[in-house]
């Protein structure tokens, strides 16, 4: 029986593909929009790292008005839940 050996070169190439980068940015933006649904201000950042595309949802820029730490945590978790349907 042969063992499965992934083609690491093709996998690594795929993870650096511009189309993958566009999808990573789209998902991060969907999370930020869902997290900001209750007047929070979240931003995104995406870039190509050494091995793959990476993205982050950064916020909350309206921290005092959104419930402080607990509110920001709640909004980010809601953002993750809301982006699942995308």
C-alpha positions as CSV (number, residue, x, y, z in Angstrom):
1,X,0.0,0.0,0.0
2,X,1.4,3.4,-1.0
3,X,1.4,6.2,1.5
4,X,0.0,9.6,0.5
5,X,2.7,12.2,-0.1
6,X,1.4,15.7,-0.6
7,X,3.1,17.8,-3.3
8,X,4.5,20.5,-1.1
9,X,5.8,22.6,-4.0
10,X,2.3,22.9,-5.5
11,X,0.6,23.5,-2.1
12,X,3.1,26.2,-1.2
13,X,2.6,27.8,-4.6
14,X,-1.2,27.8,-4.2
15,X,-0.9,29.5,-0.8
16,X,0.9,32.4,-2.5
17,X,-1.5,32.7,-5.4
18,X,-3.0,36.2,-5.9
19,X,-6.5,34.6,-6.1
20,X,-6.0,33.0,-2.7
21,X,-4.9,36.5,-1.4
22,X,-8.1,38.0,-2.7
23,X,-10.2,35.3,-0.9
24,X,-8.2,35.8,2.3
25,X,-8.9,39.6,2.1
26,X,-12.6,39.0,1.3
27,X,-13.1,36.8,4.3
28,X,-11.3,39.2,6.6
29,X,-13.5,42.0,5.3
30,X,-16.6,39.9,5.9
31,X,-15.5,39.3,9.5
32,X,-14.8,43.0,10.0
33,X,-18.2,44.1,8.6
34,X,-20.1,41.5,10.7
35,X,-18.1,42.5,13.8
36,X,-18.8,46.2,13.2
37,X,-22.6,45.7,12.8
38,X,-23.2,47.3,16.2
39,X,-21.4,50.5,15.5
40,X,-17.9,49.1,16.1
41,X,-15.1,50.2,13.8
42,X,-12.9,47.3,12.7
43,X,-10.2,47.4,10.0
44,X,-8.4,44.7,8.1
45,X,-4.9,44.1,7.0
46,X,-3.7,41.4,4.5
47,X,-0.3,40.7,3.1
48,X,1.7,37.9,1.5
49,X,4.1,36.4,4.1
50,X,7.0,34.2,3.5
51,X,4.9,31.1,3.0
52,X,1.3,32.2,2.6
53,X,-1.3,35.0,2.6
54,X,-2.2,36.3,6.0
55,X,-5.0,38.6,7.1
56,X,-6.0,40.2,10.4
57,X,-9.1,42.0,11.6
58,X,-8.0,45.0,13.7
59,X,-10.1,47.0,16.0
60,X,-12.1,48.2,17.7
61,X,-11.5,51.8,16.8
62,X,-14.7,52.9,18.6
63,X,-13.6,51.2,21.8
64,X,-15.2,53.5,24.4
65,X,-18.6,53.4,22.8
66,X,-18.8,49.7,22.1
67,X,-18.5,48.3,25.6
68,X,-14.7,48.2,26.2
69,X,-12.8,44.9,26.2
70,X,-16.0,42.8,26.7
71,X,-17.7,44.6,23.8
72,X,-14.8,44.2,21.4
73,X,-14.5,40.5,22.2
74,X,-18.2,40.0,21.8
75,X,-18.2,41.9,18.4
76,X,-15.2,39.9,17.1
77,X,-16.8,36.6,18.0
78,X,-20.0,37.7,16.4
79,X,-17.9,38.7,13.3
80,X,-16.5,35.2,13.1
81,X,-20.0,33.7,13.4
82,X,-21.4,36.1,10.8
83,X,-18.7,35.5,8.3
84,X,-19.3,31.7,8.3
85,X,-22.3,32.1,6.1
86,X,-20.3,33.9,3.4
